Amino acid sequence: MIRTAILGLGNVAERIHLPACRAIPELSIVAASELDDARRNRMQSRFAIPEVFADSPSLFERVRPELVIVGTPPDSHAALCRLAFDHGADVLCEKPFATSVEEADEVLAAARAAGRRLAVNTQYRYMAIYRKTIESLRRGDFGRPFAIQCWQQMFHPPQFEKLAWRAALRRSTLFEFGSHALDLVCKSFDDLPLRVSAELPAARPEYDADVVASLLLRFPGERVATLNFNRVSHAPERYFEMRIDCEDASVRISLGGVARLAIDLARSPAGRRLRWRTGFVQGGEARVEAGGRSWVLAREPQMAFASATAAHLRSFLATRGAGEPDLAEAEHAREILRLVFTAYAAAEAGRTLPFRATDSDRAV
């Protein structure tokens, strides 16, 4: 059994981290820390956590976990990751990874120095709707992908946030949610962008945050991605939509509830007849579209944040005992964080900014 500790017993731990750990038999929750007394006691009772502490240093004085899940607000991530490494634990850190690229670099350096493993929980790519799509793209099932569109529309300004730290963010939508979308775009193209443009208009100045954000990413190989997030839209809510256009087909991925009604003409021995198709899933759906037809590639019957985190943990744990820790995925998370901050810088500068050098740039 892998002795596991949870740092932070907030909403994310309740909905995602603890259910994910329960789904993995080889994990044993031995302790947790939480500042809020009432919540700490309530969560200990609900999840039968053996020991709970008011602060993380006290936990490490009494308990020696092998795996630590950091689920506190992002301004504490760097310090808690380093604390866990100092006590010989591997770390799964919730996103956002850190509050700056410099902090992320410090955490990566600490992981290397301690010889510990580190992952950041951008778990969407472990959901079946994204995982199966990315697998298909890498096999070339739909031809070369060349354009990706992502969008989110809802009425959810900062004041609607239940967590105080989220409500207080000025850099909000891109920093807090954008890492998921950008991670999926980069994994779908299996690359990082060359250039970044961004617009963050103060469309609703009463909200002092980036409630409307539009990004344009140029990738190698004449590929492009656009991302549009609107947290003050009165249109029907779309939690997260993604369309990947390839040479031979397009893939439409919807995260969140999907209700579908379709009517088409189907051939039969008696001739053509109308065919009705209906469907409803709470979690999401990936659907391939080509030649006027569409078919389901993958579905998530229920919201999959916890199950995707469990899948991420299983993948992470599979690397234990495999020699020198591989920090490639954590380094990728660092690049996604850098991409977020490059987008903010591009918006402030009012111009396109380079993100990484091309081979021709390096040759100069």
N, C-alpha and C positions, 0 to 999 in steps of 0.2 A: 504493500500500500504506500502511496506517495502522500506524505504529510503536507497538507495544504492549508494556507492561511489566507483570509480575505481582509484586505485593508479598505475599510469603508463599507458600511452596511446600508447604503442609501437605496434609491429606487432601482438603480442599475443592478446592484447586487441581488435585490429581491426578485426582479423580473428575469435577469439573465445569468449572472455569475453563479449563484447558488443552485438554481435549477440545472444549469449546465454541468456543474460538478456532480450533482446527484445522478446525472445520466452516465457517469463514467465510473464503473465499479472500482477501478484501481486508485481512485482519488479518495482520500479521507480528510474531511474538514476537521482540523484540530483546534483552530482558534480564529478569532476575528477581532478587529478593532473598529471603534466607532465613537465619535465625540459625543453624540446626543445620547443621554442616559436612557430616556424612554425608548428610543428606537433600538438602542443596543440590547436592552432587555427583551423587547418584543421580538426582535429577530432571533435572539438566542433561543427563546422558547419555541418559536415557529419552526426553526430549522434544526433544533437540537444541537446547537454548536457547543462543544464541550467547555471552551473557555472564551470569554470576551473581555476586551480591555478598552479603557477610555482613550488610549493613545498607542501608536504603533511601536515606539521604543520600548514600552512596558511589555508588549507582546513578545518582542524578540529577546527580552531579558529572561522570560519564563519558558518560551516555546521555541523549538528549532524546526521550523517548517522547511521542507525541501522545495516547495513551489509556493509562490506568493502571487496573488491576483490583486493588482492595484486598481481600485475603483473609486478613488477619491477625486475631487476636482483637479483640473490639470495643473494648477499652480503648485500642487504638492507632488506631482508625479516624479519629477527628477530626484528629489530628496528621498522619497520612499523607495524608488528603484535602487538607488545607491545603498540605502540601509539594508535592503534585502540581500543585495550582492555581498555586502560586508559580512552578513551572517550565513553565507553559503547557500542561498536559495536562488533558483531560477525564477523568472518573472514573466507573467502575462500582464501587460499594462493596458488599461483602457485608453481609447482615443478620447480627445486629442493627445498625441504622444507627449508633448511638452509645450511650454509657452514660447519657445524660440528654437531656432535651429541650433544655436549654441548650447542650449540645455540638452537637446537631443544628442549632440556630439559628446557631451560630458557623460551622459548615461551610457552611450555605446562604449566609450573609453573605459568606464567603470566595469561594464560587463566583460570586456576583453581582459582587463587586468585581473579580474576575479575568476576568469574561466567559466563564466556562467552563461546560461541561455536567456534570451530576451525575445519577446514577441509583442506586437501591438495589435489590439483586438479590432482591426478593420475586418470584421467577420462576414460582411455581406457576400464576399466572393465564395464563402463556404455554403451559402444557400444553394439549393438545387437549381433554381432558376438562373443563377449566374454561373455556378460551377459547370453545369452541363453546356451552357452557351460557350464559355471560354474553352472547354474541351473540344467542342465542335469547331470553333474558330481555329484552334491550333491544328486540328486534323485537316483543315481546308475544306470542310463539308459545304460551305457556302461561297467558296471563292475568297478572294482577297478582301478583307474589310478596309474601307477607305473613308467612311464618314460615320461619326457617332453624334447623336443628339441626346441630351439629358435635360429633364426639366422636373421641377417641383412646384406645385401651386397649392396654397392653403392660406387660411387666415389664422396665423399663429405668430403675432408679434412678440417681442421679448416679455411683455407683461403677462402673457399667457403661460410662461414657463413656471413649472412647479418648483424647480430648483433655483435657489437664490443666485448661485454663481452663474447659471445660464442667463438668468434675467438681467444680470449686471454686465454682460459682455457687450462691448461696442463692436468688436470684431466677432460677429456671432455666427451668421449662417455659413460662411465659408470655413471658418475655423472649427466650429462645432460639428457641422454636418458634412461639409465639403470634402473632408478626407475620405469618406466612404465613396462618394461619386468619383472623385479623382482617382482613387485606387482602382475602381472598376474600369474606368476608361483606359488607364495605363495597362492594366492586366489584359484587357480586350485587344489592345493594339500590341501587347507584349513589348512595350517600349515607353520611354519618357519623351515628353515634348521638346521641341527645339525652341519655340517661342510662345509667349503668353501675352494675351491682351485681356483687359478686364474693365468693366464699368460697374460702379457701385453708386447709382444715383440716389440722392436723398429724396426719393419719390414721396415719402411720407415723413416729413421732417420732425413730426412729433415723436417719432421713434428714433432714438439715437443709436442706431445699429444698422448693419448692412442687411435690411429686410428684402431688398431687391438686388440681385447680383447676376451679371452676365459675363461669361468667359468664352474666349476663343483660343484654342490650343492648336498649334501647327506641329504635326509629327513628321518624322522622316518618311520618305516614300510617298510624298504627295497625299498625306492623310490629314484629316482635320476633325476636331471635336468641338462642339458647342455645348455649353452648360448654362441653363437659365433657372434661377431659383427665385421664387416670389412668395414671400411669407405674409403678404398683405393682399392676397387675391381673394375676390368674392366668387370666383368660379368654383365649380364642383372640385372638391379636394382630390388631388393626385399626389400621393405621398412621394413616390419617385418613379418616373418613367424614363425609359432608355430605348433608343432605336439604333441598331447597328446595321448600316447599309454595306452590303458586300457585292461582289461582282455577280453572283448568281441568285441571291436572295437577301431579304432583310429579316432581322430578328427584332421583335418588339417585346420588351420586358417590362412588366408592371409589378411594382412592389406595393403591397397593400391590397385591399379587397378588390376583386375583379368580378363584375357581373357582365355576362355576354349573352346577347340574343342575335342570331344570324339566320337569314333566310336565303337559300340559294336554289338553283335548278340542278337536280341530280338526274343522271341518266339511269334508266332501268329498262328491262325487257319490254315494258309497256310504253316506253317513250320517256319524255321528260316529266318530272314531277317536282313540286315544291318540297324542300326539306328544311325542317326547323332544327336549329341547334341552340341549346342553352347551356350555360355553365356558370358556376359561382365558386370562387375560392377566396378564403379570407387572407391567405398569406401572399400569394402572387402567382404570376404565370409568365412563361417565356413562350412566345409563339412565332413560328417561322412563316414568312409571307413571300410568295413567289407566284408569278403567272396568274394572278387573280385568285389564288387559293391560299389558305392558311391552315397550319396544323400545330398542335401543341408539342413543344420540345420538352418542357418540364413544368411542374406545378408544385406549389407549396400550399397544402390544404389549410394550414394554420400559420399565423405569424411565426417566423423562424429565427428570431433573434437569439433565443436561448439555445436551440438545437444547432444553429450555425456556430455559436461560440463553443459548444461541446465538440463539434467537428474540428474547429480550430485547435482546441486543446488536445484532441487526440493526435492531430498532425504534429503539434508542438512536442508532445510527450514521446512521439515515435522517434525523435532525434536524441533522446536521452541515452547515454551510454555509447554514443556513436563517435567517440573521439573528441577532437577539438570542436567546441561549440560553433555552429554555423550561424552567423549573424546576418546573413544575406537578407532575410525578410525584415529584420529590424532596420537594416540600412535602407531598404526600400521604403519603409514607413517614414524614415528620416527624409527621404527625397520627396515623398508626398507632402510632408509638413513644409519643406522648402518650397514646394510648388504653391501651396496655400499662401505663404508669405510673399512669394513672387507675384502672385495675382493681386494681393493688396498693394504691393509697391507699384505695379503697372497701372492700377486704377488711380493711385495718388499722383503718379507722374504723367498720366494722360497719354501714354504711349506704349507700344509693344516692347516687352523686355525679353532678352535672351534667357533661356533656361539652362541649356547645355550646349557645349561646343559640338560642331559637326566634325567629321574626319578632315574635311578641307580646312576648317578653322585651326585644327591642331597642327596641320602641316605648315601653316604660315609661320 
